[in-house]
Amino acid sequence: MKKQLSILLYLPILLSVPSLFAQDEQAPRINNLRLGIEFGAGTNSCGTERPDRVRELYSQDERYYIHDQSWLTSAYLGIKPEFFIFNNRLGIASGLRFTEATSKLSPQQERSIWSSNRNYLLWRMAEDGLTTHLVQLRDVTQKSYLLGIPLEIRIFPNNRELPFQHYFKMGASFNFRVASEYQINFRNAVVGERYHNVVRSQMPDPNIFSAFFYGGIGFKIGRTREGRWVPWGNIELLFPYLPLTSNAFAFTSNDMYFPGIGFQSLVQIPIGKNAPMGSKNK
């Protein structure tokens, strides 16, 4: 009896399958899929993650220390398919993104008019008993090369498509570090040639995973034409631009963090047959 009831419950679904295929044969399906090529950049003001080997100096006339804040900058290039639902007014996108992110460690100084200008860092390279071996660094720049997956949602508030149309956006990017490098600027070039490899081996390695969250507003340029190949141009201003992970880069932390800002440009081309916004999917 239970077996017969289960067959009766699934019978309408089984009967509807042939009709779905018949509908696809009668009219071409509108997939509302677009392939995008994106380029973007962002900048954030973060707290500074001070390495243990950096020595700070204090004297009666001089206070020399590390910047409490540092800038994290990033630029990325990616490919991003987007699918539209709800009468083509809600877009869901994902893809693959390559990012270069840069953080920098540099000195900051408060001094009186009688003190000298110490525009360098003191890096503790080695200790031998009571003797400490220091080298002078002007700054250190760390670059991380990331391979990430973006996940984004775009909402178009207008119920019909316009040639120039605004939209709202929310997204996140999940990244894995595939490579990194350090640019060490020594105060003395001769010392740099001698000890560069030693100091480089002592630099901290950032975490392998990082993530960003961002929202913003954008403008779409172009109008969908059924049966015609019409690309879209998109320009977006992203704010806020927030890192979701701490210590993902060598010299940055989430302490004293201020929301950053970003910019993105996106060119999209239709895949298959698309329909204008506000029209229902077939």
C-alpha positions as CSV (number, residue, x, y, z in Angstrom):
1,M,0.0,0.0,0.0
2,K,2.8,2.4,0.9
3,K,4.6,1.6,-2.4
4,Q,1.5,2.3,-4.4
5,L,1.0,5.7,-2.6
6,S,4.6,6.7,-3.3
7,I,4.1,5.9,-7.0
8,L,1.0,8.1,-7.1
9,L,2.9,11.0,-5.4
10,Y,5.7,10.9,-8.0
11,L,3.4,10.3,-10.9
12,P,2.7,14.1,-11.7
13,I,6.5,14.8,-11.7
14,L,7.1,11.9,-14.1
15,L,4.4,13.0,-16.4
16,S,5.7,16.6,-16.5
17,V,9.2,15.6,-17.7
18,P,8.2,15.0,-21.3
19,S,6.3,18.3,-21.4
20,L,9.5,20.1,-20.3
21,F,11.5,18.6,-23.2
22,A,8.6,19.4,-25.6
23,Q,8.6,23.0,-24.5
24,D,12.4,23.3,-25.1
25,E,11.9,21.9,-28.6
26,Q,9.1,24.4,-29.4
27,A,11.0,27.6,-28.3
28,P,14.6,28.4,-27.6
29,R,15.4,28.7,-24.0
30,I,16.6,32.1,-22.7
31,N,19.4,31.5,-20.2
32,N,20.2,35.1,-19.3
33,L,23.9,34.2,-18.8
34,R,26.7,36.7,-19.3
35,L,30.4,36.2,-19.3
36,G,32.4,39.1,-17.7
37,I,36.0,40.2,-17.7
38,E,36.7,42.3,-14.6
39,F,39.5,44.7,-13.4
40,G,39.5,46.2,-10.0
41,A,41.5,47.8,-7.2
42,G,41.1,48.6,-3.6
43,T,42.9,50.3,-0.7
44,N,42.5,49.9,3.1
45,S,44.0,51.5,6.2
46,C,44.9,48.8,8.7
47,G,46.8,48.5,11.9
48,T,50.5,47.6,11.7
49,E,51.7,44.1,12.6
50,R,55.1,45.0,14.1
51,P,57.7,42.2,13.6
52,D,59.6,41.2,16.8
53,R,62.9,42.0,15.1
54,V,62.1,45.7,14.7
55,R,63.7,47.8,17.4
56,E,62.2,51.2,18.5
57,L,64.3,54.1,19.7
58,Y,63.5,56.6,22.4
59,S,65.6,59.4,23.7
60,Q,65.1,62.8,25.4
61,D,64.7,64.7,22.2
62,E,63.5,62.0,19.9
63,R,60.8,59.4,19.6
64,Y,61.2,57.0,16.7
65,Y,58.7,54.3,16.1
66,I,56.8,52.3,13.5
67,H,53.6,53.5,11.9
68,D,50.6,52.5,13.9
69,Q,48.7,52.3,10.6
70,S,49.7,50.9,7.3
71,W,48.1,50.8,3.8
72,L,47.0,47.6,2.1
73,T,46.5,48.0,-1.6
74,S,45.3,45.4,-4.1
75,A,44.6,45.1,-7.8
76,Y,43.0,42.2,-9.5
77,L,41.9,40.7,-12.9
78,G,39.4,38.0,-13.4
79,I,36.8,36.2,-15.4
80,K,33.3,36.1,-13.9
81,P,30.1,34.5,-15.4
82,E,26.8,35.9,-14.1
83,F,23.3,34.4,-14.2
84,F,20.1,36.5,-13.8
85,I,16.9,35.5,-12.1
86,F,13.7,37.2,-10.9
87,N,12.8,38.8,-14.2
88,N,16.5,39.4,-14.9
89,R,16.8,42.0,-12.1
90,L,18.9,39.9,-9.7
91,G,22.4,38.7,-10.9
92,I,24.4,36.0,-9.2
93,A,28.1,35.8,-10.2
94,S,31.2,33.8,-9.4
95,G,34.4,33.0,-11.2
96,L,38.2,33.1,-10.9
97,R,40.2,36.1,-9.8
98,F,44.0,36.9,-9.7
99,T,45.0,39.5,-7.1
100,E,48.2,41.3,-6.3
101,A,48.1,42.7,-2.7
102,T,50.8,45.0,-1.2
103,S,51.6,45.9,2.4
104,K,54.5,48.1,3.6
105,L,56.5,48.5,6.8
106,S,58.0,52.0,7.1
107,P,59.3,54.3,9.9
108,Q,57.5,57.3,11.5
109,Q,59.2,59.8,13.6
110,E,58.3,62.6,16.1
111,R,61.4,64.7,16.8
112,S,62.4,68.1,18.0
113,I,64.3,70.6,15.8
114,W,67.6,69.6,17.6
115,S,67.4,65.9,16.7
116,S,68.6,64.2,13.6
117,N,66.4,62.7,10.9
118,R,66.3,59.0,11.4
119,N,64.3,57.8,8.4
120,Y,65.1,54.1,8.8
121,L,64.2,51.0,10.7
122,L,66.5,49.1,13.0
123,W,66.3,45.3,12.2
124,R,67.7,42.9,14.8
125,M,69.6,40.5,12.6
126,A,71.4,38.4,15.2
127,E,72.5,38.3,18.8
128,D,75.9,37.1,20.1
129,G,75.9,37.1,23.9
130,L,75.5,40.7,25.0
131,T,76.1,42.0,21.5
132,T,73.1,42.7,19.1
133,H,73.7,43.0,15.4
134,L,71.4,45.5,13.7
135,V,70.9,46.6,10.1
136,Q,69.3,49.8,9.0
137,L,66.3,49.4,6.6
138,R,64.5,52.3,5.0
139,D,61.3,50.2,4.4
140,V,60.1,46.8,3.5
141,T,57.4,46.0,1.0
142,Q,55.6,42.6,0.9
143,K,53.6,41.5,-2.1
144,S,51.2,38.6,-2.1
145,Y,49.9,37.0,-5.3
146,L,46.4,35.5,-4.7
147,L,44.1,33.2,-6.6
148,G,40.6,33.7,-5.4
149,I,36.9,33.0,-6.0
150,P,34.5,35.9,-5.9
151,L,30.8,35.5,-5.0
152,E,28.6,38.5,-5.8
153,I,25.0,39.6,-6.0
154,R,23.7,42.5,-8.0
155,I,20.2,44.0,-7.6
156,F,18.7,46.3,-10.2
157,P,15.9,48.4,-8.6
158,N,14.2,49.5,-11.9
159,N,11.5,47.1,-13.2
160,R,12.6,47.7,-16.8
161,E,15.9,48.0,-18.6
162,L,17.5,51.3,-19.4
163,P,20.6,52.2,-21.5
164,F,22.2,53.7,-18.4
165,Q,21.1,52.0,-15.2
166,H,22.3,51.9,-11.6
167,Y,22.4,48.9,-9.4
168,F,23.5,47.8,-5.9
169,K,26.1,45.2,-5.2
170,M,27.3,43.0,-2.3
171,G,30.1,40.5,-2.6
172,A,33.0,38.7,-1.1
173,S,36.3,37.3,-2.4
174,F,38.0,34.2,-0.9
175,N,41.7,34.0,-1.7
176,F,44.6,31.6,-1.4
177,R,48.2,32.9,-1.6
178,V,50.1,31.2,-4.4
179,A,53.3,33.2,-4.1
180,S,54.8,36.2,-2.3
181,E,57.9,38.3,-2.4
182,Y,59.7,41.0,-0.3
183,Q,61.3,44.2,-1.5
184,I,63.9,45.2,1.2
185,N,65.3,48.7,0.9
186,F,68.5,49.0,3.0
187,R,69.9,52.3,4.0
188,N,73.3,51.2,2.9
189,A,73.5,49.5,-0.5
190,V,76.7,47.6,0.4
191,V,75.2,46.2,3.6
192,G,72.1,45.3,1.6
193,E,74.1,43.2,-0.9
194,R,75.8,41.3,2.0
195,Y,72.9,40.6,4.2
196,H,69.8,40.7,2.0
197,N,69.3,36.9,2.0
198,V,69.7,36.7,5.8
199,V,67.1,39.5,6.4
200,R,64.8,38.0,3.8
201,S,64.8,34.6,5.6
202,Q,63.8,36.4,8.8
203,M,60.7,38.1,7.3
204,P,57.4,36.8,8.6
205,D,55.2,34.7,6.2
206,P,51.6,35.8,5.9
207,N,48.7,33.4,6.2
208,I,47.8,31.4,3.2
209,F,44.1,32.3,3.2
210,S,42.5,35.8,3.1
211,A,39.0,37.1,2.5
212,F,37.4,40.4,1.7
213,F,33.8,41.7,1.9
214,Y,32.6,44.7,-0.1
215,G,29.4,46.5,-1.0
216,G,28.7,49.4,-3.3
217,I,26.9,50.9,-6.2
218,G,27.4,50.5,-9.9
219,F,26.2,51.7,-13.3
220,K,25.5,49.5,-16.3
221,I,26.0,50.9,-19.8
222,G,24.2,49.1,-22.6
223,R,20.8,47.5,-23.3
224,T,19.9,43.9,-23.9
225,R,18.7,43.1,-27.4
226,E,17.1,39.7,-28.1
227,G,18.9,37.9,-30.8
228,R,21.8,40.4,-31.0
229,W,25.2,40.3,-29.5
230,V,25.3,43.4,-27.2
231,P,28.0,43.7,-24.5
232,W,27.5,45.6,-21.3
233,G,30.0,48.0,-19.7
234,N,29.9,48.3,-15.9
235,I,31.6,50.8,-13.6
236,E,31.4,50.3,-9.8
237,L,32.4,52.1,-6.7
238,L,32.9,49.8,-3.7
239,F,32.4,50.9,-0.2
240,P,33.0,49.6,2.4
241,Y,35.9,47.4,1.4
242,L,36.7,45.2,4.5
243,P,39.2,42.3,5.1
244,L,37.5,39.4,6.9
245,T,40.8,37.8,8.0
246,S,43.6,39.1,10.2
247,N,47.3,38.7,9.6
248,A,46.6,37.7,6.0
249,F,49.5,40.0,5.0
250,A,52.9,40.4,6.6
251,F,52.6,43.9,8.1
252,T,48.8,44.4,8.5
253,S,46.4,43.6,11.2
254,N,42.7,44.4,11.8
255,D,43.5,46.7,14.8
256,M,42.7,50.3,14.2
257,Y,41.0,49.4,10.9
258,F,39.1,51.9,8.8
259,P,36.8,50.8,6.0
260,G,38.5,51.0,2.6
261,I,37.3,51.9,-0.8
262,G,37.5,50.1,-4.1
263,F,36.8,50.5,-7.8
264,Q,35.8,47.9,-10.4
265,S,35.2,47.9,-14.2
266,L,33.5,45.0,-15.9
267,V,32.8,44.2,-19.5
268,Q,30.1,41.5,-20.1
269,I,29.1,39.7,-23.2
270,P,25.9,37.6,-23.6
271,I,26.1,33.8,-23.7
272,G,23.3,32.3,-25.7
273,K,20.0,34.2,-25.9
274,N,19.4,36.9,-23.3
275,A,16.2,38.9,-22.5
276,P,15.8,42.5,-21.3
277,M,15.4,43.2,-17.6
278,G,11.8,43.1,-16.4
279,S,10.9,40.4,-18.9
280,K,10.2,36.9,-17.6
281,N,12.5,34.0,-18.4
282,K,11.0,31.5,-20.9
